[in-house]
Amino acid sequence: MTDTTWRADPLTWGTGPRVFEIFLEPTCPFSVRAFGKLDDLLAQAGADRITVKIRLQSQPWHMYSGVIVRCILAASTLPGGKEAARTVMTAVGAHREEFEFERHCRGPNMDATPHDILRRIEDYSGVALAEAFAIPDLDREVKWHCRYARQNGIHVSPTFMIDGLVQPDISSGDAVSDWAAKLLKG
């Protein structure tokens, strides 16, 4: 894959006028919980009434966060685009502890390499990522997500925005019906 033949598919679902942006770190347990609610949210609120946008929020205390974020964005360049990326996110979430460190500083992943992490994600997701992961300019997508979060004052995950405004009163622990009510209000 050459630098000019790829395009990252935006991680966007729904077509509605209300925009719900979710900043997620793929191995954060709270982000995984929030990610798992998106299908229900689209069904309850209506995909014609809301648009859900996933923004990846790499966090350095999740030691392989950058590698995993790059895997997700690499998947978004493949056939199937955002659905391939979603498959990768689902697989990482289902096995999130296998990508983490004990207390963010020790454990079996101390001996893991980025190649090991990439292979695990490929095995769990069934998505062949190695070639797309190696796209030299893929880092511009990673940087875009990082820059966008910083420009909006996002520092932790998950963080939620509605129509460009951070919503500190929304939590991954909220019921989907609460999210839908907040989105459809006003």
C-alpha positions in Angstrom: 0.0 0.0 0.0 1.6 3.3 -1.1 1.1 6.6 0.7 -1.3 7.8 -1.9 -3.6 4.8 -2.1 -5.1 4.8 1.3 -7.8 6.7 3.2 -9.0 6.4 6.7 -12.7 5.9 7.0 -14.2 8.2 9.6 -15.4 6.4 12.7 -18.9 7.8 12.3 -22.3 6.1 12.5 -25.8 7.6 12.0 -26.8 10.5 9.9 -28.7 12.7 12.3 -28.2 16.4 13.1 -27.3 15.9 16.8 -23.6 15.0 17.0 -22.4 12.8 19.9 -18.7 12.5 20.0 -17.1 9.9 22.3 -13.4 10.1 23.2 -12.2 6.5 23.9 -9.0 4.8 24.9 -9.4 1.3 23.6 -8.2 -0.6 26.7 -9.8 1.7 29.3 -12.5 -0.3 31.1 -14.8 2.7 31.2 -14.2 3.4 27.5 -14.9 -0.3 26.6 -18.2 0.0 28.6 -19.2 3.2 26.7 -18.2 1.7 23.3 -20.5 -1.3 24.0 -23.5 1.0 24.3 -23.3 2.6 20.9 -25.5 0.2 19.0 -28.2 0.5 21.6 -27.9 4.3 21.6 -28.3 4.4 17.8 -31.3 2.2 18.0 -32.9 4.1 20.9 -32.2 7.6 19.7 -32.5 6.9 16.0 -29.6 6.8 13.6 -31.5 9.4 11.5 -31.7 11.7 14.5 -28.1 11.4 15.9 -24.6 11.0 14.5 -22.1 9.1 16.7 -18.4 9.9 16.2 -15.6 7.9 17.9 -12.5 9.9 18.7 -9.5 7.8 19.8 -7.9 9.2 23.0 -4.5 7.5 23.4 -3.3 7.7 27.0 0.3 7.0 28.0 -0.5 5.2 31.2 -2.1 2.5 29.1 1.3 1.4 27.9 0.4 0.0 24.4 -2.3 2.6 23.8 -0.5 4.2 20.8 0.1 0.8 19.1 -3.6 -0.2 19.6 -4.9 3.2 18.4 -2.7 2.8 15.3 -4.2 -0.7 14.7 -7.7 0.7 14.9 -6.9 3.5 12.5 -5.1 1.0 10.2 -8.2 -1.1 10.1 -10.2 2.0 9.0 -8.1 2.1 5.8 -9.0 -1.4 4.8 -12.0 -2.6 2.8 -14.9 -2.3 5.2 -13.3 0.8 6.7 -15.1 1.9 9.9 -16.6 -1.6 10.3 -13.2 -3.2 10.2 -12.1 -0.6 12.8 -15.1 -1.4 14.9 -14.3 -5.1 14.7 -10.8 -4.4 16.0 -12.1 -2.2 18.8 -14.6 -4.9 19.8 -11.8 -7.5 19.9 -9.5 -5.3 21.9 -12.3 -4.5 24.4 -13.2 -8.2 24.7 -9.6 -9.0 25.6 -8.6 -5.7 27.1 -6.7 -7.1 30.1 -4.4 -8.9 27.7 -3.2 -5.6 26.3 -2.7 -3.9 29.7 0.0 -3.9 32.4 -0.6 -4.7 36.0 -0.9 -1.3 37.8 0.3 0.2 34.5 3.9 -0.9 35.2 4.5 -4.6 35.3 3.3 -8.0 34.2 3.5 -10.3 31.2 3.3 -7.4 28.7 6.7 -6.2 29.8 8.1 -8.6 27.4 5.6 -8.0 24.6 6.7 -6.1 21.5 4.5 -4.0 19.2 4.6 -7.0 16.8 3.2 -9.2 19.5 0.4 -6.7 20.2 -0.4 -6.4 16.4 -0.5 -10.2 16.0 -2.8 -10.6 19.1 -5.2 -8.0 17.7 -5.1 -9.7 14.3 -5.8 -13.1 15.9 -8.7 -11.8 18.1 -10.3 -9.7 15.4 -9.7 -11.7 12.3 -8.6 -8.5 10.5 -5.2 -8.6 8.7 -3.6 -5.3 9.9 0.1 -5.6 9.3 0.3 -4.0 5.9 -2.0 -1.1 6.8 -0.2 -0.7 10.2 3.0 0.0 8.2 1.5 2.9 6.2 4.2 5.6 6.8 1.7 8.5 6.9 -0.8 6.7 9.1 0.6 8.8 11.9 -1.2 11.8 10.6 -4.5 10.1 11.5 -3.2 9.3 15.0 -2.0 12.9 15.3 -5.4 14.3 14.1 -7.3 12.4 16.9 -4.7 13.6 19.5 -4.8 17.2 18.3 -8.6 17.3 18.1 -8.9 16.0 21.7 -6.4 18.6 23.0 -8.1 21.4 21.1 -11.3 20.5 22.9 -9.7 20.2 26.3 -10.1 16.4 26.5 -7.6 14.7 28.8 -9.3 11.5 30.0 -11.5 8.8 28.6 -14.2 8.4 28.1 -15.3 12.0 27.5 -18.5 12.9 25.8 -19.4 15.9 23.6 -22.8 16.9 22.2 -22.7 19.3 19.3 -19.1 20.3 20.1 -19.7 20.9 23.8 -18.1 18.7 26.5 -20.7 17.0 28.7 -19.1 16.4 32.1 -22.4 15.0 33.4 -22.4 12.1 31.0 -20.7 8.9 32.2 -20.0 5.4 30.8 -22.1 4.1 33.8 -25.2 6.0 32.6 -28.1 4.0 31.1 -28.3 4.3 27.3 -31.8 5.8 27.7 -30.2 8.7 29.7 -27.8 9.3 26.9 -30.6 9.2 24.3 -32.7 11.6 26.4 -29.9 14.1 26.7 -29.1 13.9 23.0 -32.7 14.4 21.9 -33.4 17.2 24.4 -33.5 20.7 23.0 
